Amino acid sequence: MEGSPTRPRLVPLEREAEIARIAAAQEAARAGEGTAVLVRGPAGIGKSTLLDHAALHLTGFRVLRARCSELEQGFGLGAVRQLLERLVRQAGDGERERWFAGAAQVARGPVVGSEAADDAGLFGVLNGLYWLVFNLAEDGPVALVVDDLQWADEPSLRFLEFLAARLDGLPVLLLGATRPGVVADWQRAPSYVDVVPAPLSERATHDLLHDALSEDPTPAFVAACQHASGGVPFHVHALASTLRRDGVHPDDDAAGRVRAVAPAQIVARVLARGDDPRRTAVLRALAVLDAEPPSEVVAEVAGVPHDEAASACEELRQEGLLADDRLALAHPILAAAVLHGLPVGEVERLHRRCAEVLAAAGADVERVAAHLLTAPLGVDAWAVETLTAAAAAPAPGPDPGHGRPP
């Protein structure tokens, strides 16, 4: 079975209706009819793929993106800062002054983390952030794309809800993805689009298997893979990668073995190669690191020379375990699978190492503290000092005088 490993298609299978609805929302936003689009579904169903596809086709939009993570949930406006901080810091003085003009001035400190939000309270900060987006939209259409909303910090969720209710007349697209059971109150948007991707059909599963295995799978084999994966695209890709690696032919004889595999086992088998310690070390480092770490940080956390870590990352990317466009695991499911079964002390040691390496690399104190909070056994004088500094860092909190924004 020669050829390259299975990779996601540029146009997701059986997502034409979802893509069309997002495209229509994009055009409405471009015309000044602000629109909120929420993609909802279980892990692996293809929410991130839809967001990535949409972002690639947002021609003429200023695209601002954030990917929420469990580590950042305790830090106020972490997702908002992902969306806006880099843009603001890289802008010229004239642009910054124009964007923060008027009521938006209140948002300057929370966005760049340089100062507290004075006495404005949460309502004032949310209002200032709204006017910042309004001023950005004066330059042209803006798209705010936020993935993994189930892990967003509460103040960021509040802002996105605040913005969604005030999109009328703005050339702004608010596009997010979340798992079931997570409430994101965007329905108050003047134009709201709910996108719920369905599991893949057997026809689509057949096509993915054919692409991955370079053989035409038998109907019984396709049905077995459909049963094992539940039609979840990520699980189909992971299963195909495992079958390819194991040299399995997609015939009736193999169907029985495949049918007995559960989705969790699919991911575990993808990660099962334990014969390369550097690969294992890099996988574990990527599983605990947040955001998109520099390659040097990954190598330091893994305890592997930089050139060997780079080589391991390239192999993981070829196996479909790393994202194509960034140094990160291809899906949060993989991170959970990598860490599953490790002793608690080992996971804490990894987070402590992350904190030390990130601090040495000059990372924000909040980012360092997030790892220290996950490694309580590593509390010492340096950890206490870092956690204290993070607690003192400016972050808007709830304001009893205003309550929940209207």
N, C-alpha and C positions, 0 to 999 in steps of 0.2 A: 504494500500500500504506500506508494510513493506520493510525494507532494507536500505542500505546506499544511500546517495544522489548521483545524477549523477556526475561522474568524467570523465575527458578526458581519452580515451583509451591510452594504452602504444604505440600501433601502430595506428596512425591516419587513420581514414576511408578514402578510396578513395584517398590516397596520395601515392600509390605504385610507380607511375611514377616519382613523385617529389623526393621521397626518393631514388629511383634508380639513378636519375641524380646526386643528391648530393653525393651519395656513390661512383659513378664513378669519380666525381671530387676529392673526398677524396683520392681515389687510385692513381689518376694521380698526385696529390700533393705529396703523399707519395713517388712516384717514381722520384720526382724531377721536375715535370712539374707543376710549380706554377699555381694555378687556382683561379679565383674569381667567386663566386656564389652569385647572388643577387635574393632574394625571394621578389616578389612584389605583393601587393594586398591590398584590403581595410581592415579596422579594423575588427578583429574578424574572418577573413578568415582562420586563422591557421598558420600564418607566424612564430610566436614564438614557436608554437608546433613543427613545422618542424625543427627549429633551436635547440630546446631542444632535439629532437629525434636524430638529427645529432651529437650533442655534446656528447650524451651518447655512441655513437658508433665510436668515434674518437680514437680508440685503437692505442696506440703507438705515439699519438700526444701530444705535450704540448698545452693544450687548454687554451686560454686567452679570457675572455669574457667581454663584456661591454653592458650595457643597457642604452640607452640615455634617457634623460628626458627634458621636457620643461624648467625646472628650471635651467638647466646647459647650455642652449644655449649661454648665454652671457659670458661664461668663456672658454678662449682658451685652446684647447687640453684636455678638460674634459673627452671626450670619450677615448682618447689615454691614459690618466692617469689611467682610470678604467682598461684598458687592461694590462698595464705594471707596474704600481706603486707598487702594492702589491708584485708581483713577484720579483721586484728589491729589495725592502726593506727587504724581507724575505730571500734573497740569502746570501750566505757567501761572505766574502771579495774577495776571489779568483774568484768566479763566476762573481761578479759584475765587477771586473777589466777586466776580459776577455770579457764580453759582451759590455763594454763601450770602448773597445780598438779602436785605430785609429780614423776614422771619426765619430764613434758613440759617442765619448766623448762629442760632442756638445749637445747630447740629454739628458745627465745626469740631468742637471738642470730642463728642462721642464718636465721630467718624475717624478722626486721626489719632484719638487717644492722648491728646496733648494736654487736655485740661478738663476739669469737671464741667457739668452742664449747668453751672451756677445754681440758681434757685428755680429753674424752669420746671422741674419735676418731669415725670414721665410724659404727661400730656404735652408739655412744651417741647420735649425732645422729639416726640412723634410728629408733632406739627412742624417742627423745624426740618425734620427729614423729608416730610411731604413736600415742603417748599423747595428743598434741595432737588428732589426729583423733578418738580415742576420747572425749576430753572434749567435743569439739564435738558428737559424736553423742549425748551424754547429753542435749543440748538438743532433739534431734529428728533425723530422717533427714538424711544428708549425701550429696551427689553430687559427686565429683571428676571433672571432664570435661576431658580433655587431648587436644588436636588436634595433628597432625603430630609424633607421637612419634619419627619417624625423625630429627628434629633436636633431640631433647631432650639435655641435658647428662647425663653419666654418673651423677653422684650423684643426680639426680632420677629417672633410670631405676631406680637401685638402690632408692630409697625406694619407688617405686610397686610394684616387685616384692616388697619387704619387706612392704608393706601388703597386697598381694593375698593373700599366704600367711597373713595373720592376720585375715581378715575375718569369720571364723566368729563368729556371735552379735552382729555389729554391724549397725545399720541404715545401712549405707554401700554406695553404688553407685560403683564405679570404672569409668568409661567412657572409652575411648581410641580413637584412630584412628592407623593407621600404614600405610606402604607395604610392598609385598612385600619379603622378604629382611631385614627388620628384626626382630631377636629381642626380644620383650618377654615375659619369663617370668612371665606371669600365670596360666598353667595350674595353678599350685599353689594357686590360690584354692579355697576349699571349694566354691564354685559358680562355674564359668567358662563364658562364652558366647562362641563364636567366630562372628563375622558377616562374611561375604565377599560383598559385592554383586556381582551378575553384570552384564554389559553389557546395555543396553536391547534389547528386541526391536524388530523393524520396526514393530510396532503402536504401541509407545510413541514411537518416533522419528516416526512419522506424526503422532501427537497433538501432540508438541512443535512440529513444523514447522507444523501447522495453526494452533496458538495464536499462533505467532510471525509467520506470514506472512498470516494472515487469509484464506487460500485453501486449498482442499483439494488437497494434493499428489498427483500421479499415482503409481501403484505403482513405476514405473521411477525416478522422482525420489527417492522414499523409499528405495529399494534403493541408489541412488547415495550418498545422504547416510549411510546405514547403513554402507556400505563405507568412505567417507571418514573417518567419525568413529569407526569401530570400536565403535559403540554406547556410547561413553563420554559420559555426560550433559553434561559441561562442553563437550566438543567439539561436540556437537549444538547446544547453546545458542550457542556461538561461531559455528558455521557458519550458523545461522539469522540471527544478527545481521548477519553479512556479506552474506548473500543479500538480506536486507531493505534494507540500506543501498544495495546495488548495484541494487536494483529488479528482481531476478531473479524470474521467475514459476516456480512449482514444477511444471513440465511436462516432457514427455519430451525436448524440445529442450535443456533445461538440464541434463539428467541426465548427459550425456557430460562436460560441463565439470566438474561436481561430482565425478564418480567419480575424476578424476585428481588431486584435491586430497589431500594428506597431512595428518595431524593437526597437525603443526608449522606447516604453511602456513595452516591454519584460524586458529590463534591469531595468526600474523603478519598475516593479512589484517584481522583485527579491529583490530589496532593500526596499520594501514597509513596512516591519515590523517596526512600530514605537513605539511598546509597551515596548521596553527595552532601556532606555536612555543610559546605558553603551555601548550597541551594537552600537547605533547611534554615540556616542562620539568616539568610537574606529574607526568606519568606516570613520568618518570625519578626524581623525588624520592621518590614513593611506592614505587618498586621497590627503593630502597636503604634507606629508613627501616624500622626494625623496630617491632614492637608496634603501637600505635594513636596516632600522633603528633598533637599539637594542630594545628589548621589553620594557626596562625601559623608553626609550625615547617616545615610543608610549603611554605608560601609563601616563607619565607626560603631554604630549600634550593633551591627552584626558581628563585629570583631573580625572582619575579613579585609584583606588588602583591597585597595580601591579598584585595581584592574580586575581582580577576581570577582569582586562584587558586581562590577559592570558586566562582566561576562555572564555571571549567573542571572542578572536581570534580563539580559538579551535572550537567554535560553527560556526564561519564564515567559517573556513576551511572545516568543515563538510558540510556546505551548498554549498560549491564550490566557495565561494567568495574570498578566499585567495589562493595564490599559495601553492603548496605542498612542495616546497623546499626552501622557503624563506618567511620572514615576509613582505608581500606586497600583494596588491590586485591582483586578478588573471588576470586582464586585464585593460589597461588604460581606456577602455570604462566605467568601473565601477567607476573609480575616477571622470570622468567627470559627470557621473550620480549622484554620491553622492553630488557633489558641485552644481549641477544645481538647480537653484531656491533659493539658499541661498542668503540673502542680501549681497551686496558687503562688507559692514562693518564686517560681520561675517567671510567671507573668509579672509579678511585682518587680523582680530584678530587671526585666526588660524595660518596664516603665521608668525605673530609676535610671537606667543607662540612657534612655531617651532624654530624660530631664537633664542629665549631665552634659550630653553631647549637644543638645539644643542650646543650653546656656552658654557653652563654650563658643557656639557658632553665632551668638548674639541674638537669639530668638526673643520675642516678647516674653516678659515675665509671666503673663497669663498662660501662655502656651506651655512654658516650663512647669508651672504650678499644676496644670491639668494632669501631667504625668506623675508628679509627686503625690497628688491626692489619690492616685490609683496604686501607689506604692507605700502604704503607711508604715511598713517595716523599715523603710529607709529614712525615717525622720531623724535628722541630726541638726546641728547648728546651722549648716548651710541651707538645709531644707526649710527649717523654721524661718530663716531670714527671707528666703524666696517666697514662701507662702504668705508671710506678712506683707511683703512688697506687693504681691498680687492682690491681696485683700484691700490694700490702700490705693490701688490703681483706680482711676476714675471710671465709673460705670453708673448709668442712670438707674435708679431703683424706683419702686412704686411710690406714688405720691398720694397719700390719703386725702389730700385736699382736692384732688381732681377725680380720683377714681378711674374707672374704665372709660377710655375715650368714646365719645358718641359715634 
